[in-house]
Every structure is written in structure tokens, then in C-alpha cells.
Amino acid sequence: DLYLHINVKSSNEFERRGFDIHNKLNIPVAKAVLGGTVDIKTIHGTAELKIPAGTQSHTTFKLKDKGIHTEGNEKGNHYVLVEISIPQKLSHEEKELYEKIASLEGIPKKKGLFS
């Protein structure tokens, strides 16, 4: 008799749930607001994911049939959880642009101690 015991190393990028694959993707604020496309690494190679304008943080997108494929023709999906990266440091120009956006949205300027 021959017994094989196989251990599969877990991935730092992907999480498997049944036949489905899950991962997280950080996108910049501008990409979430304006939309665009991003390349996603899947277990089958690279796939293009369309990010619609106005995407909210913690939105999950599905890449159909990009999960685990079995010999029985079962196909899982690849799910991408989008998180929006908020910049912690801004250049002077970026700060001015965000202040302009805040002004257009009716958000009052932050008052400092000596303002």
C-alpha cells in the first residue's frame, strides 16, 4: 500500500472558499471616483477588471469562471474586494485640489487655532 499525504501551502494573495477565490485590491481615490480598469492577478493569469465611476470602498466584484476548475466541469469564480486607499500625506497641489473639491461640496474649511 502507498499512502500520500499532500499539504498545499496557503497563498498570501488569495483565499480559497470551495471553488471560489477571494482577494483584496486597494485602489486610489481618483480611480474609485472616476472609474477605469485594473489588471487582477488570478490563478489563471491576468484578467482586466472594470471599476465603475463612483465605486464605494468594500465593493465586491466577480470575475466569472476565474476560480477553481474541476474535472467535473465545475467552475468557481474569483471575487475581488475593493478597498479605497486614502492618502496620508498630500503635496501642496493635492491639498489645494482636495480643498477645492470640499468647497464645491459645501464643506467648510477647517479652522486652525490662529485662523
Buried (B, 14 or more C-beta within 10 A) or exposed (E): EEEEEEEEEEEEEBBBEEEBBBBBBEBEEEBBEEEBEBEBEBBBEEBEBEBEEEBEBEBEBEBEEBBBBEEEEEBBBBBBBBEBEEEEEEEEEEEEEBBEEEEEEEEEEEEEEEE
